Amino acid sequence: MAPTSALRRISILATDCVFASTLMQAKDFFHMASLRFGKLQGQGLTPQFEIRLISPDGQPVNSFSGVAIAVDGALDESDIVILPAFWGDFDDLLRRYPQIAPWLRQRHAAGSAICGEATGVFWMAQAGLLDGKEATTYWRFFKEFEQRFPKVLLNQDKHLADADNLFSAGGVTSACDLYIYLIERYCGAAVAQAVARDTLYEVQRSYTPGRIGFGGQKLHRDVSILQIQQWLEEHFADKFRFEDVARDHGMSIRNFMRRFQSATGDKPLHYLQRLRIETAKSLLSSTRKSIKTISYEVGYDDASFFARLFRQHTQLSPNQYRQQYRQKDAHP
């Protein structure tokens, strides 16, 4: 994936009761990416964008565990906003920080990517940004989240969700995957793969990180197409015909093709290929399975065809993609 736009600043919100580990994890991930990006640009280990810790009033905060955290300033402009997890009374935090919700609405309107981890997602929902959109949060807070934000489409089965440049991660590991996705989006695949290799090589996930990036294609009101998208996510590796899928959902193939592309902006076959390739990328980077096995597991009996398709989508062969995770150099 080529970078979509220049990345200038990332703002990580610090409030009282923040989990310091989630705040610093985000800072370290993006700092590593900034250094890697500098090296890729031929400028050595020179940071290429700014990563700032901010608080609502620019004053230091006290973390959940009582650590005093100094910040770089108050609420500001940025390309990416990170909302780390916190532990505490959300109503109390709302009274203390009334400026956060309007600031988030402003940043979203300006085109910033906004990312919440676990309880950090509460801030986005409180700002009204997630109304009618899919989101997730940490499992312990599902009930409270549903009660507070009934207009949000809480998905308790997902670890990652995205909609309209709004990203939510259920916990620490899924937040890491979200950061890698954003690094790839803004800095390119080579930088993202290098950071993932250095930080996530040994992590065993119970979900497929590659599904992030499809949520924005669900911001439509065609219920039948949404149902088909969900079906494809569950059956992408199966053998089936789109004619049968369309018939099972009460549509002719012509009507289905038209409605699917109108709703998602993608042709059904290309959408299915992306689902398969994103899953393959995850398997290539996190397992030692053979290319043939991975090809079969994502729905292709012909490994040669799979390899050609993979190159079309990524500009790399499956082996080249995997090798970038296997390099011995584990330092920036």
LINSULGI-V872674 format. One record per run of one state. SS is the DSSP state (H for helix, E for strand, - for the rest). FROM is the first residue (numbers start at 1). TO is the last residue. Records with the same first field share a line. If there is no record, write none. Layout:
# LINSULGI-V872674
SS=FROM-TO ; FROM-TO
This chain:
# LINSULGI-V872674
-=1-8 ; 14-17 ; 19-19 ; 41-49 ; 55-60 ; 63-67 ; 70-72 ; 74-79 ; 84-85 ; 87-89 ; 97-98 ; 110-112 ; 127-130 ; 132-133 ; 136-138 ; 149-151 ; 155-159 ; 164-165 ; 170-171 ; 188-188 ; 200-208 ; 212-214 ; 219-222 ; 236-241 ; 249-252 ; 265-267 ; 287-290 ; 298-302 ; 315-317 ; 327-332
E=9-13 ; 18-18 ; 50-54 ; 61-62 ; 68-69 ; 73-73 ; 80-83 ; 86-86 ; 113-117 ; 131-131 ; 134-135 ; 152-154 ; 160-163 ; 166-169
H=20-40 ; 90-96 ; 99-109 ; 118-126 ; 139-148 ; 172-187 ; 189-199 ; 209-211 ; 215-218 ; 223-235 ; 242-248 ; 253-264 ; 268-286 ; 291-297 ; 303-314 ; 318-326
